[in-house]
Amino acid sequence: VDTVHDCSDGGLAVALAEMAMAGGIGLTMPACPLDLPCHAYLFGEDQGRYVVAVDPDAAPDLLYSASSKSIPV
């Protein structure tokens, strides 16, 4: 894991923007899920949601590890 940012202050959109600005890079925002209002998905301030940045080669291992422990990703 390279970087972790919580979504407790401003939600996912703010966390991603802060990470992109700190890293001097851009980002592509994920699409809003169909079963949740877009504003809730992007700006919901959840203390249990985190954005994790990893090397692309490490992503499959992280996703497998999380799903094997029933952690939604």
N, CA, C and O atoms as a Tripos MOL2 file, in Angstrom:
@<TRIPOS>MOLECULE
protein
  292   291    73     0     0
PROTEIN
NO_CHARGES

@<TRIPOS>ATOM
      1 N           0.8530   -1.1760    0.0000 N.3       1 VAL1
      2 CA          0.0000    0.0000    0.0000 C.3       1 VAL1
      3 C           0.8950    1.2330    0.0000 C.2       1 VAL1
      4 O           1.7790    1.3760    0.8440 O.2       1 VAL1
      5 N           0.6510    2.1210   -0.9610 N.am      2 ASP2
      6 CA          1.4310    3.3530   -1.0600 C.3       2 ASP2
      7 C           0.8260    4.4730   -0.2270 C.2       2 ASP2
      8 O           1.5440    5.1970    0.4630 O.2       2 ASP2
      9 N          -0.4890    4.6160   -0.2920 N.am      3 THR3
     10 CA         -1.1830    5.7190    0.3710 C.3       3 THR3
     11 C          -2.5690    5.2690    0.8000 C.2       3 THR3
     12 O          -3.2110    4.4650    0.1240 O.2       3 THR3
     13 N          -3.0260    5.7960    1.9350 N.am      4 VAL4
     14 CA         -4.3870    5.5530    2.4130 C.3       4 VAL4
     15 C          -4.9770    6.8900    2.8420 C.2       4 VAL4
     16 O          -4.3060    7.6990    3.4830 O.2       4 VAL4
     17 N          -6.2430    7.1140    2.4820 N.am      5 HIS5
     18 CA         -6.9220    8.3560    2.8770 C.3       5 HIS5
     19 C          -8.3390    7.9970    3.3000 C.2       5 HIS5
     20 O          -9.0220    7.2430    2.6070 O.2       5 HIS5
     21 N          -8.7820    8.5280    4.4260 N.am      6 ASP6
     22 CA        -10.1510    8.2590    4.8730 C.3       6 ASP6
     23 C         -11.1310    9.1560    4.1190 C.2       6 ASP6
     24 O         -10.7440   10.1650    3.5290 O.2       6 ASP6
     25 N         -12.3930    8.7720    4.1500 N.am      7 CYS7
     26 CA        -13.4550    9.5240    3.4750 C.3       7 CYS7
     27 C         -14.3600   10.2300    4.4810 C.2       7 CYS7
     28 O         -15.5270   10.4930    4.1880 O.2       7 CYS7
     29 N         -13.8300   10.5360    5.6620 N.am      8 SER8
     30 CA        -14.6700   11.0730    6.7300 C.3       8 SER8
     31 C         -14.8940   12.5770    6.6280 C.2       8 SER8
     32 O         -15.7730   13.1030    7.3110 O.2       8 SER8
     33 N         -14.1380   13.2810    5.8060 N.am      9 ASP9
     34 CA        -14.2960   14.7310    5.7110 C.3       9 ASP9
     35 C         -14.4550   15.1340    4.2520 C.2       9 ASP9
     36 O         -13.4780   15.4720    3.5830 O.2       9 ASP9
     37 N         -15.6870   15.0970    3.7660 N.am     10 GLY10
     38 CA        -15.9630   15.4750    2.3900 C.3      10 GLY10
     39 C         -16.2690   14.3080    1.4720 C.2      10 GLY10
     40 O         -16.6790   14.5080    0.3280 O.2      10 GLY10
     41 N         -16.0770   13.1000    1.9560 N.am     11 GLY11
     42 CA        -16.4320   11.9290    1.1780 C.3      11 GLY11
     43 C         -15.3660   11.4960    0.1880 C.2      11 GLY11
     44 O         -14.2310   11.9710    0.2110 O.2      11 GLY11
     45 N         -15.7650   10.5880   -0.6770 N.am     12 LEU12
     46 CA        -14.8630    9.9920   -1.6510 C.3      12 LEU12
     47 C         -14.2860   11.0320   -2.6090 C.2      12 LEU12
     48 O         -13.0850   11.0220   -2.8790 O.2      12 LEU12
     49 N         -15.1240   11.9240   -3.1220 N.am     13 ALA13
     50 CA        -14.6480   12.9180   -4.0910 C.3      13 ALA13
     51 C         -13.5570   13.7940   -3.5040 C.2      13 ALA13
     52 O         -12.5580   14.0640   -4.1720 O.2      13 ALA13
     53 N         -13.7260   14.2410   -2.2740 N.am     14 VAL14
     54 CA        -12.7290   15.0960   -1.6300 C.3      14 VAL14
     55 C         -11.4580   14.3020   -1.3320 C.2      14 VAL14
     56 O         -10.3550   14.8120   -1.5290 O.2      14 VAL14
     57 N         -11.5960   13.0750   -0.8650 N.am     15 ALA15
     58 CA        -10.4220   12.2450   -0.5830 C.3      15 ALA15
     59 C          -9.6010   12.0180   -1.8510 C.2      15 ALA15
     60 O          -8.3760   12.1310   -1.8260 O.2      15 ALA15
     61 N         -10.2710   11.6980   -2.9550 N.am     16 LEU16
     62 CA         -9.5520   11.4850   -4.2100 C.3      16 LEU16
     63 C          -8.8890   12.7660   -4.7030 C.2      16 LEU16
     64 O          -7.7530   12.7340   -5.1770 O.2      16 LEU16
     65 N          -9.5880   13.8890   -4.5940 N.am     17 ALA17
     66 CA         -9.0050   15.1680   -5.0160 C.3      17 ALA17
     67 C          -7.7790   15.5180   -4.1730 C.2      17 ALA17
     68 O          -6.7600   15.9540   -4.7090 O.2      17 ALA17
     69 N          -7.8750   15.3280   -2.8700 N.am     18 GLU18
     70 CA         -6.7380   15.6240   -1.9970 C.3      18 GLU18
     71 C          -5.5540   14.7230   -2.3060 C.2      18 GLU18
     72 O          -4.4110   15.1800   -2.3110 O.2      18 GLU18
     73 N          -5.8150   13.4530   -2.5610 N.am     19 MET19
     74 CA         -4.7270   12.5340   -2.8970 C.3      19 MET19
     75 C          -4.0780   12.9190   -4.2280 C.2      19 MET19
     76 O          -2.8540   12.8850   -4.3540 O.2      19 MET19
     77 N          -4.8810   13.2790   -5.2040 N.am     20 ALA20
     78 CA         -4.3460   13.6630   -6.5130 C.3      20 ALA20
     79 C          -3.5010   14.9400   -6.4060 C.2      20 ALA20
     80 O          -2.4290   15.0340   -7.0020 O.2      20 ALA20
     81 N          -3.9910   15.9080   -5.6490 N.am     21 MET21
     82 CA         -3.2330   17.1590   -5.4940 C.3      21 MET21
     83 C          -1.9300   16.9160   -4.7440 C.2      21 MET21
     84 O          -0.8930   17.4610   -5.1220 O.2      21 MET21
     85 N          -1.9670   16.1130   -3.6930 N.am     22 ALA22
     86 CA         -0.7590   15.8360   -2.9100 C.3      22 ALA22
     87 C           0.2720   15.0800   -3.7420 C.2      22 ALA22
     88 O           1.4750   15.2880   -3.5890 O.2      22 ALA22
     89 N          -0.2030   14.2090   -4.6180 N.am     23 GLY23
     90 CA          0.7060   13.4240   -5.4400 C.3      23 GLY23
     91 C           1.0930   14.0960   -6.7440 C.2      23 GLY23
     92 O           1.9540   13.5960   -7.4680 O.2      23 GLY23
     93 N           0.4650   15.2240   -7.0540 N.am     24 GLY24
     94 CA          0.7600   15.9200   -8.2970 C.3      24 GLY24
     95 C           0.3400   15.1270   -9.5250 C.2      24 GLY24
     96 O           0.9890   15.1930  -10.5690 O.2      24 GLY24
     97 N          -0.7580   14.3700   -9.3940 N.am     25 ILE25
     98 CA         -1.2410   13.5480  -10.5030 C.3      25 ILE25
     99 C          -2.7280   13.8010  -10.7210 C.2      25 ILE25
    100 O          -3.3790   14.4630   -9.9120 O.2      25 ILE25
    101 N          -3.2480   13.2840  -11.7930 N.am     26 GLY26
    102 CA         -4.6810   13.3590  -12.0520 C.3      26 GLY26
    103 C          -5.3600   12.0840  -11.6200 C.2      26 GLY26
    104 O          -4.7270   11.1940  -11.0520 O.2      26 GLY26
    105 N          -6.6430   11.9950  -11.8890 N.am     27 LEU27
    106 CA         -7.3790   10.7890  -11.5480 C.3      27 LEU27
    107 C          -8.5990   10.6690  -12.4240 C.2      27 LEU27
    108 O          -9.0510   11.6400  -13.0310 O.2      27 LEU27
    109 N          -9.1170    9.4840  -12.4800 N.am     28 THR28
    110 CA        -10.3810    9.2210  -13.1400 C.3      28 THR28
    111 C         -11.3570    8.8190  -12.0560 C.2      28 THR28
    112 O         -11.1260    7.8490  -11.3340 O.2      28 THR28
    113 N         -12.4440    9.5610  -11.9370 N.am     29 MET29
    114 CA        -13.4350    9.2690  -10.9020 C.3      29 MET29
    115 C         -14.2090    8.0060  -11.2580 C.2      29 MET29
    116 O         -14.5570    7.7960  -12.4200 O.2      29 MET29
    117 N         -14.4790    7.1680  -10.2650 N.am     30 PRO30
    118 CA        -15.2990    5.9850  -10.5250 C.3      30 PRO30
    119 C         -16.7510    6.3930  -10.7970 C.2      30 PRO30
    120 O         -17.2200    7.4270  -10.3200 O.2      30 PRO30
    121 N         -17.4320    5.5800  -11.5530 N.am     31 ALA31
    122 CA        -18.8460    5.8450  -11.8230 C.3      31 ALA31
    123 C         -19.6540    5.6180  -10.5510 C.2      31 ALA31
    124 O         -19.3190    4.7660   -9.7280 O.2      31 ALA31
    125 N         -20.7080    6.3860  -10.4080 N.am     32 CYS32
    126 CA        -21.6010    6.2130   -9.2580 C.3      32 CYS32
    127 C         -22.3750    4.9100   -9.4260 C.2      32 CYS32
    128 O         -22.8070    4.5850  -10.5320 O.2      32 CYS32
    129 N         -22.5530    4.1580   -8.3370 N.am     33 PRO33
    130 CA        -23.3540    2.9350   -8.4380 C.3      33 PRO33
    131 C         -24.8240    3.2770   -8.6910 C.2      33 PRO33
    132 O         -25.2980    4.3450   -8.3050 O.2      33 PRO33
    133 N         -25.5190    2.3790   -9.3250 N.am     34 LEU34
    134 CA        -26.9180    2.6280   -9.6770 C.3      34 LEU34
    135 C         -27.8580    2.5260   -8.4840 C.2      34 LEU34
    136 O         -28.9560    3.0830   -8.5170 O.2      34 LEU34
    137 N         -27.4470    1.8200   -7.4240 N.am     35 ASP35
    138 CA        -28.3330    1.5980   -6.2850 C.3      35 ASP35
    139 C         -28.1600    2.6310   -5.1710 C.2      35 ASP35
    140 O         -28.6840    2.4470   -4.0720 O.2      35 ASP35
    141 N         -27.4310    3.7150   -5.4430 N.am     36 LEU36
    142 CA        -27.1680    4.7370   -4.4350 C.3      36 LEU36
    143 C         -27.1840    6.1010   -5.1070 C.2      36 LEU36
    144 O         -26.6570    6.2320   -6.2120 O.2      36 LEU36
    145 N         -27.7710    7.1270   -4.4830 N.am     37 PRO37
    146 CA        -27.7120    8.4600   -5.0830 C.3      37 PRO37
    147 C         -26.2550    8.8920   -5.2650 C.2      37 PRO37
    148 O         -25.4240    8.6830   -4.3810 O.2      37 PRO37
    149 N         -25.9580    9.4870   -6.4010 N.am     38 CYS38
    150 CA        -24.5760    9.8580   -6.7250 C.3      38 CYS38
    151 C         -23.9760   10.7890   -5.6660 C.2      38 CYS38
    152 O         -22.8090   10.6410   -5.3050 O.2      38 CYS38
    153 N         -24.7680   11.7490   -5.1650 N.am     39 HIS39
    154 CA        -24.2270   12.6730   -4.1640 C.3      39 HIS39
    155 C         -23.8550   11.9430   -2.8690 C.2      39 HIS39
    156 O         -22.8980   12.3250   -2.1970 O.2      39 HIS39
    157 N         -24.5990   10.9080   -2.5220 N.am     40 ALA40
    158 CA        -24.2820   10.1360   -1.3150 C.3      40 ALA40
    159 C         -22.9970    9.3410   -1.5140 C.2      40 ALA40
    160 O         -22.1690    9.2520   -0.6070 O.2      40 ALA40
    161 N         -22.8320    8.7640   -2.6990 N.am     41 TYR41
    162 CA        -21.6320    7.9800   -3.0070 C.3      41 TYR41
    163 C         -20.3820    8.8640   -3.0120 C.2      41 TYR41
    164 O         -19.3520    8.4900   -2.4510 O.2      41 TYR41
    165 N         -20.4730   10.0210   -3.6390 N.am     42 LEU42
    166 CA        -19.2930   10.8820   -3.7870 C.3      42 LEU42
    167 C         -18.9880   11.7120   -2.5500 C.2      42 LEU42
    168 O         -17.8160   11.9330   -2.2440 O.2      42 LEU42
    169 N         -20.0040   12.1790   -1.8290 N.am     43 PHE43
    170 CA        -19.7720   13.1150   -0.7350 C.3      43 PHE43
    171 C         -20.1910   12.6050    0.6430 C.2      43 PHE43
    172 O         -20.1060   13.3420    1.6250 O.2      43 PHE43
    173 N         -20.6440   11.3420    0.7270 N.am     44 GLY44
    174 CA        -21.0070   10.7690    2.0210 C.3      44 GLY44
    175 C         -19.7810   10.6710    2.9220 C.2      44 GLY44
    176 O         -18.7670   10.0890    2.5370 O.2      44 GLY44
    177 N         -19.8740   11.2350    4.1080 N.am     45 GLU45
    178 CA        -18.7470   11.2560    5.0460 C.3      45 GLU45
    179 C         -18.8170   10.0380    5.9450 C.2      45 GLU45
    180 O         -19.4800   10.0440    6.9820 O.2      45 GLU45
    181 N         -18.1300    9.0110    5.5340 N.am     46 ASP46
    182 CA        -18.1200    7.7310    6.2270 C.3      46 ASP46
    183 C         -16.7890    7.5250    6.9250 C.2      46 ASP46
    184 O         -15.7370    7.7120    6.3140 O.2      46 ASP46
    185 N         -16.8180    7.1450    8.1850 N.am     47 GLN47
    186 CA        -15.5720    6.8700    8.8800 C.3      47 GLN47
    187 C         -15.0540    5.4750    8.5540 C.2      47 GLN47
    188 O         -13.9270    5.1360    8.9140 O.2      47 GLN47
    189 N         -15.8470    4.6780    7.8900 N.am     48 GLY48
    190 CA        -15.4410    3.3160    7.5710 C.3      48 GLY48
    191 C         -15.0230    3.1200    6.1230 C.2      48 GLY48
    192 O         -14.8060    1.9860    5.6960 O.2      48 GLY48
    193 N         -14.9030    4.2180    5.3470 N.am     49 ARG49
    194 CA        -14.4830    4.1140    3.9400 C.3      49 ARG49
    195 C         -13.1040    4.7290    3.7840 C.2      49 ARG49
    196 O         -12.8040    5.7890    4.3340 O.2      49 ARG49
    197 N         -12.2740    4.0350    3.0180 N.am     50 TYR50
    198 CA        -10.9110    4.5020    2.7830 C.3      50 TYR50
    199 C         -10.5670    4.3460    1.3150 C.2      50 TYR50
    200 O         -11.0630    3.4450    0.6390 O.2      50 TYR50
    201 N          -9.7140    5.2300    0.8300 N.am     51 VAL51
    202 CA         -9.1440    5.1080   -0.5010 C.3      51 VAL51
    203 C          -7.7260    4.5940   -0.3090 C.2      51 VAL51
    204 O          -6.9500    5.1620    0.4590 O.2      51 VAL51
    205 N          -7.3950    3.5270   -1.0040 N.am     52 VAL52
    206 CA         -6.0760    2.9130   -0.8960 C.3      52 VAL52
    207 C          -5.4110    2.9780   -2.2600 C.2      52 VAL52
    208 O          -5.9980    2.5630   -3.2590 O.2      52 VAL52
    209 N          -4.1940    3.4940   -2.3060 N.am     53 ALA53
    210 CA         -3.4190    3.5380   -3.5520 C.3      53 ALA53
    211 C          -2.3280    2.4770   -3.4830 C.2      53 ALA53
    212 O          -1.5620    2.4100   -2.5220 O.2      53 ALA53
    213 N          -2.2770    1.6610   -4.5100 N.am     54 VAL54
    214 CA         -1.2620    0.6070   -4.5860 C.3      54 VAL54
    215 C          -0.6620    0.5900   -5.9920 C.2      54 VAL54
    216 O          -1.2390    1.1320   -6.9350 O.2      54 VAL54
    217 N           0.4850   -0.0330   -6.1110 N.am     55 ASP55
    218 CA          1.0790   -0.2800   -7.4140 C.3      55 ASP55
    219 C           0.1060   -1.1580   -8.2060 C.2      55 ASP55
    220 O          -0.4660   -2.0910   -7.6430 O.2      55 ASP55
    221 N          -0.0910   -0.8840   -9.4840 N.am     56 PRO56
    222 CA         -1.0450   -1.6850  -10.2670 C.3      56 PRO56
    223 C          -0.7750   -3.1900  -10.2130 C.2      56 PRO56
    224 O          -1.7060   -3.9920  -10.2750 O.2      56 PRO56
    225 N           0.4910   -3.5680  -10.0970 N.am     57 ASP57
    226 CA          0.8160   -4.9950  -10.0280 C.3      57 ASP57
    227 C           0.3570   -5.6200   -8.7110 C.2      57 ASP57
    228 O           0.1290   -6.8280   -8.6480 O.2      57 ASP57
    229 N           0.2180   -4.8080   -7.6590 N.am     58 ALA58
    230 CA         -0.1970   -5.3160   -6.3510 C.3      58 ALA58
    231 C          -1.7130   -5.3320   -6.1800 C.2      58 ALA58
    232 O          -2.2190   -5.9560   -5.2470 O.2      58 ALA58
    233 N          -2.4440   -4.6580   -7.0630 N.am     59 ALA59
    234 CA         -3.8940   -4.5380   -6.9230 C.3      59 ALA59
    235 C          -4.6160   -5.8820   -6.8750 C.2      59 ALA59
    236 O          -5.4780   -6.0610   -6.0150 O.2      59 ALA59
    237 N          -4.3080   -6.8410   -7.7600 N.am     60 PRO60
    238 CA         -5.0300   -8.1260   -7.6860 C.3      60 PRO60
    239 C          -4.8600   -8.8210   -6.3350 C.2      60 PRO60
    240 O          -5.8160   -9.3910   -5.8080 O.2      60 PRO60
    241 N          -3.6560   -8.7780   -5.7770 N.am     61 ASP61
    242 CA         -3.4300   -9.4090   -4.4750 C.3      61 ASP61
    243 C          -4.2250   -8.7150   -3.3760 C.2      61 ASP61
    244 O          -4.7930   -9.3760   -2.5060 O.2      61 ASP61
    245 N          -4.2670   -7.3900   -3.4110 N.am     62 LEU62
    246 CA         -5.0250   -6.6310   -2.4130 C.3      62 LEU62
    247 C          -6.5180   -6.9420   -2.5280 C.2      62 LEU62
    248 O          -7.1880   -7.1760   -1.5220 O.2      62 LEU62
    249 N          -7.0330   -6.9420   -3.7550 N.am     63 LEU63
    250 CA         -8.4440   -7.2320   -3.9670 C.3      63 LEU63
    251 C          -8.7940   -8.6480   -3.5110 C.2      63 LEU63
    252 O          -9.8360   -8.8560   -2.8890 O.2      63 LEU63
    253 N          -7.9420   -9.6120   -3.8120 N.am     64 TYR64
    254 CA         -8.1790  -10.9940   -3.3850 C.3      64 TYR64
    255 C          -8.1520  -11.1020   -1.8560 C.2      64 TYR64
    256 O          -9.0160  -11.7350   -1.2480 O.2      64 TYR64
    257 N          -7.1520  -10.4770   -1.2580 N.am     65 SER65
    258 CA         -7.0240  -10.5470    0.2080 C.3      65 SER65
    259 C          -8.2440   -9.9380    0.9000 C.2      65 SER65
    260 O          -8.7730  -10.5060    1.8550 O.2      65 SER65
    261 N          -8.6820   -8.7860    0.4130 N.am     66 ALA66
    262 CA         -9.8510   -8.1340    1.0090 C.3      66 ALA66
    263 C         -11.1010   -8.9880    0.8320 C.2      66 ALA66
    264 O         -11.8520   -9.1970    1.7840 O.2      66 ALA66
    265 N         -11.3240   -9.4790   -0.3770 N.am     67 SER67
    266 CA        -12.5400  -10.2540   -0.6140 C.3      67 SER67
    267 C         -12.5350  -11.5670    0.1590 C.2      67 SER67
    268 O         -13.5940  -12.0500    0.5600 O.2      67 SER67
    269 N         -11.3600  -12.1500    0.3720 N.am     68 SER68
    270 CA        -11.3040  -13.4040    1.1350 C.3      68 SER68
    271 C         -11.6200  -13.1930    2.6010 C.2      68 SER68
    272 O         -11.9330  -14.1450    3.3150 O.2      68 SER68
    273 N         -11.5380  -11.9320    3.0620 N.am     69 LYS69
    274 CA        -11.8690  -11.5880    4.4430 C.3      69 LYS69
    275 C         -13.2150  -10.8660    4.5360 C.2      69 LYS69
    276 O         -13.5430  -10.2760    5.5650 O.2      69 LYS69
    277 N         -13.9860  -10.9210    3.4530 N.am     70 SER70
    278 CA        -15.3160  -10.2940    3.3520 C.3      70 SER70
    279 C         -15.2660   -8.7850    3.5600 C.2      70 SER70
    280 O         -16.2020   -8.2000    4.1050 O.2      70 SER70
    281 N         -14.1780   -8.1550    3.1290 N.am     71 ILE71
    282 CA        -14.0650   -6.7000    3.1790 C.3      71 ILE71
    283 C         -14.4680   -6.1780    1.8090 C.2      71 ILE71
    284 O         -13.8200   -6.5020    0.8150 O.2      71 ILE71
    285 N         -15.5290   -5.3720    1.7360 N.am     72 PRO72
    286 CA        -15.9690   -4.8710    0.4240 C.3      72 PRO72
    287 C         -14.9470   -3.9000   -0.1640 C.2      72 PRO72
    288 O         -14.4590   -3.0020    0.5230 O.2      72 PRO72
    289 N         -14.6370   -4.0900   -1.4210 N.am     73 VAL73
    290 CA        -13.7020   -3.2120   -2.1330 C.3      73 VAL73
    291 C         -14.2590   -2.8440   -3.4840 C.2      73 VAL73
    292 O         -13.6190   -2.1090   -4.2370 O.2      73 VAL73
@<TRIPOS>BOND
     1     1     2 1
     2     2     3 1
     3     3     4 2
     4     3     5 am
     5     5     6 1
     6     6     7 1
     7     7     8 2
     8     7     9 am
     9     9    10 1
    10    10    11 1
    11    11    12 2
    12    11    13 am
    13    13    14 1
    14    14    15 1
    15    15    16 2
    16    15    17 am
    17    17    18 1
    18    18    19 1
    19    19    20 2
    20    19    21 am
    21    21    22 1
    22    22    23 1
    23    23    24 2
    24    23    25 am
    25    25    26 1
    26    26    27 1
    27    27    28 2
    28    27    29 am
    29    29    30 1
    30    30    31 1
    31    31    32 2
    32    31    33 am
    33    33    34 1
    34    34    35 1
    35    35    36 2
    36    35    37 am
    37    37    38 1
    38    38    39 1
    39    39    40 2
    40    39    41 am
    41    41    42 1
    42    42    43 1
    43    43    44 2
    44    43    45 am
    45    45    46 1
    46    46    47 1
    47    47    48 2
    48    47    49 am
    49    49    50 1
    50    50    51 1
    51    51    52 2
    52    51    53 am
    53    53    54 1
    54    54    55 1
    55    55    56 2
    56    55    57 am
    57    57    58 1
    58    58    59 1
    59    59    60 2
    60    59    61 am
    61    61    62 1
    62    62    63 1
    63    63    64 2
    64    63    65 am
    65    65    66 1
    66    66    67 1
    67    67    68 2
    68    67    69 am
    69    69    70 1
    70    70    71 1
    71    71    72 2
    72    71    73 am
    73    73    74 1
    74    74    75 1
    75    75    76 2
    76    75    77 am
    77    77    78 1
    78    78    79 1
    79    79    80 2
    80    79    81 am
    81    81    82 1
    82    82    83 1
    83    83    84 2
    84    83    85 am
    85    85    86 1
    86    86    87 1
    87    87    88 2
    88    87    89 am
    89    89    90 1
    90    90    91 1
    91    91    92 2
    92    91    93 am
    93    93    94 1
    94    94    95 1
    95    95    96 2
    96    95    97 am
    97    97    98 1
    98    98    99 1
    99    99   100 2
   100    99   101 am
   101   101   102 1
   102   102   103 1
   103   103   104 2
   104   103   105 am
   105   105   106 1
   106   106   107 1
   107   107   108 2
   108   107   109 am
   109   109   110 1
   110   110   111 1
   111   111   112 2
   112   111   113 am
   113   113   114 1
   114   114   115 1
   115   115   116 2
   116   115   117 am
   117   117   118 1
   118   118   119 1
   119   119   120 2
   120   119   121 am
   121   121   122 1
   122   122   123 1
   123   123   124 2
   124   123   125 am
   125   125   126 1
   126   126   127 1
   127   127   128 2
   128   127   129 am
   129   129   130 1
   130   130   131 1
   131   131   132 2
   132   131   133 am
   133   133   134 1
   134   134   135 1
   135   135   136 2
   136   135   137 am
   137   137   138 1
   138   138   139 1
   139   139   140 2
   140   139   141 am
   141   141   142 1
   142   142   143 1
   143   143   144 2
   144   143   145 am
   145   145   146 1
   146   146   147 1
   147   147   148 2
   148   147   149 am
   149   149   150 1
   150   150   151 1
   151   151   152 2
   152   151   153 am
   153   153   154 1
   154   154   155 1
   155   155   156 2
   156   155   157 am
   157   157   158 1
   158   158   159 1
   159   159   160 2
   160   159   161 am
   161   161   162 1
   162   162   163 1
   163   163   164 2
   164   163   165 am
   165   165   166 1
   166   166   167 1
   167   167   168 2
   168   167   169 am
   169   169   170 1
   170   170   171 1
   171   171   172 2
   172   171   173 am
   173   173   174 1
   174   174   175 1
   175   175   176 2
   176   175   177 am
   177   177   178 1
   178   178   179 1
   179   179   180 2
   180   179   181 am
   181   181   182 1
   182   182   183 1
   183   183   184 2
   184   183   185 am
   185   185   186 1
   186   186   187 1
   187   187   188 2
   188   187   189 am
   189   189   190 1
   190   190   191 1
   191   191   192 2
   192   191   193 am
   193   193   194 1
   194   194   195 1
   195   195   196 2
   196   195   197 am
   197   197   198 1
   198   198   199 1
   199   199   200 2
   200   199   201 am
   201   201   202 1
   202   202   203 1
   203   203   204 2
   204   203   205 am
   205   205   206 1
   206   206   207 1
   207   207   208 2
   208   207   209 am
   209   209   210 1
   210   210   211 1
   211   211   212 2
   212   211   213 am
   213   213   214 1
   214   214   215 1
   215   215   216 2
   216   215   217 am
   217   217   218 1
   218   218   219 1
   219   219   220 2
   220   219   221 am
   221   221   222 1
   222   222   223 1
   223   223   224 2
   224   223   225 am
   225   225   226 1
   226   226   227 1
   227   227   228 2
   228   227   229 am
   229   229   230 1
   230   230   231 1
   231   231   232 2
   232   231   233 am
   233   233   234 1
   234   234   235 1
   235   235   236 2
   236   235   237 am
   237   237   238 1
   238   238   239 1
   239   239   240 2
   240   239   241 am
   241   241   242 1
   242   242   243 1
   243   243   244 2
   244   243   245 am
   245   245   246 1
   246   246   247 1
   247   247   248 2
   248   247   249 am
   249   249   250 1
   250   250   251 1
   251   251   252 2
   252   251   253 am
   253   253   254 1
   254   254   255 1
   255   255   256 2
   256   255   257 am
   257   257   258 1
   258   258   259 1
   259   259   260 2
   260   259   261 am
   261   261   262 1
   262   262   263 1
   263   263   264 2
   264   263   265 am
   265   265   266 1
   266   266   267 1
   267   267   268 2
   268   267   269 am
   269   269   270 1
   270   270   271 1
   271   271   272 2
   272   271   273 am
   273   273   274 1
   274   274   275 1
   275   275   276 2
   276   275   277 am
   277   277   278 1
   278   278   279 1
   279   279   280 2
   280   279   281 am
   281   281   282 1
   282   282   283 1
   283   283   284 2
   284   283   285 am
   285   285   286 1
   286   286   287 1
   287   287   288 2
   288   287   289 am
   289   289   290 1
   290   290   291 1
   291   291   292 2
@<TRIPOS>SUBSTRUCTURE
     1 VAL1         2 RESIDUE 1 A VAL
     2 ASP2         6 RESIDUE 1 A ASP
     3 THR3        10 RESIDUE 1 A THR
     4 VAL4        14 RESIDUE 1 A VAL
     5 HIS5        18 RESIDUE 1 A HIS
     6 ASP6        22 RESIDUE 1 A ASP
     7 CYS7        26 RESIDUE 1 A CYS
     8 SER8        30 RESIDUE 1 A SER
     9 ASP9        34 RESIDUE 1 A ASP
    10 GLY10       38 RESIDUE 1 A GLY
    11 GLY11       42 RESIDUE 1 A GLY
    12 LEU12       46 RESIDUE 1 A LEU
    13 ALA13       50 RESIDUE 1 A ALA
    14 VAL14       54 RESIDUE 1 A VAL
    15 ALA15       58 RESIDUE 1 A ALA
    16 LEU16       62 RESIDUE 1 A LEU
    17 ALA17       66 RESIDUE 1 A ALA
    18 GLU18       70 RESIDUE 1 A GLU
    19 MET19       74 RESIDUE 1 A MET
    20 ALA20       78 RESIDUE 1 A ALA
    21 MET21       82 RESIDUE 1 A MET
    22 ALA22       86 RESIDUE 1 A ALA
    23 GLY23       90 RESIDUE 1 A GLY
    24 GLY24       94 RESIDUE 1 A GLY
    25 ILE25       98 RESIDUE 1 A ILE
    26 GLY26      102 RESIDUE 1 A GLY
    27 LEU27      106 RESIDUE 1 A LEU
    28 THR28      110 RESIDUE 1 A THR
    29 MET29      114 RESIDUE 1 A MET
    30 PRO30      118 RESIDUE 1 A PRO
    31 ALA31      122 RESIDUE 1 A ALA
    32 CYS32      126 RESIDUE 1 A CYS
    33 PRO33      130 RESIDUE 1 A PRO
    34 LEU34      134 RESIDUE 1 A LEU
    35 ASP35      138 RESIDUE 1 A ASP
    36 LEU36      142 RESIDUE 1 A LEU
    37 PRO37      146 RESIDUE 1 A PRO
    38 CYS38      150 RESIDUE 1 A CYS
    39 HIS39      154 RESIDUE 1 A HIS
    40 ALA40      158 RESIDUE 1 A ALA
    41 TYR41      162 RESIDUE 1 A TYR
    42 LEU42      166 RESIDUE 1 A LEU
    43 PHE43      170 RESIDUE 1 A PHE
    44 GLY44      174 RESIDUE 1 A GLY
    45 GLU45      178 RESIDUE 1 A GLU
    46 ASP46      182 RESIDUE 1 A ASP
    47 GLN47      186 RESIDUE 1 A GLN
    48 GLY48      190 RESIDUE 1 A GLY
    49 ARG49      194 RESIDUE 1 A ARG
    50 TYR50      198 RESIDUE 1 A TYR
    51 VAL51      202 RESIDUE 1 A VAL
    52 VAL52      206 RESIDUE 1 A VAL
    53 ALA53      210 RESIDUE 1 A ALA
    54 VAL54      214 RESIDUE 1 A VAL
    55 ASP55      218 RESIDUE 1 A ASP
    56 PRO56      222 RESIDUE 1 A PRO
    57 ASP57      226 RESIDUE 1 A ASP
    58 ALA58      230 RESIDUE 1 A ALA
    59 ALA59      234 RESIDUE 1 A ALA
    60 PRO60      238 RESIDUE 1 A PRO
    61 ASP61      242 RESIDUE 1 A ASP
    62 LEU62      246 RESIDUE 1 A LEU
    63 LEU63      250 RESIDUE 1 A LEU
    64 TYR64      254 RESIDUE 1 A TYR
    65 SER65      258 RESIDUE 1 A SER
    66 ALA66      262 RESIDUE 1 A ALA
    67 SER67      266 RESIDUE 1 A SER
    68 SER68      270 RESIDUE 1 A SER
    69 LYS69      274 RESIDUE 1 A LYS
    70 SER70      278 RESIDUE 1 A SER
    71 ILE71      282 RESIDUE 1 A ILE
    72 PRO72      286 RESIDUE 1 A PRO
    73 VAL73      290 RESIDUE 1 A VAL
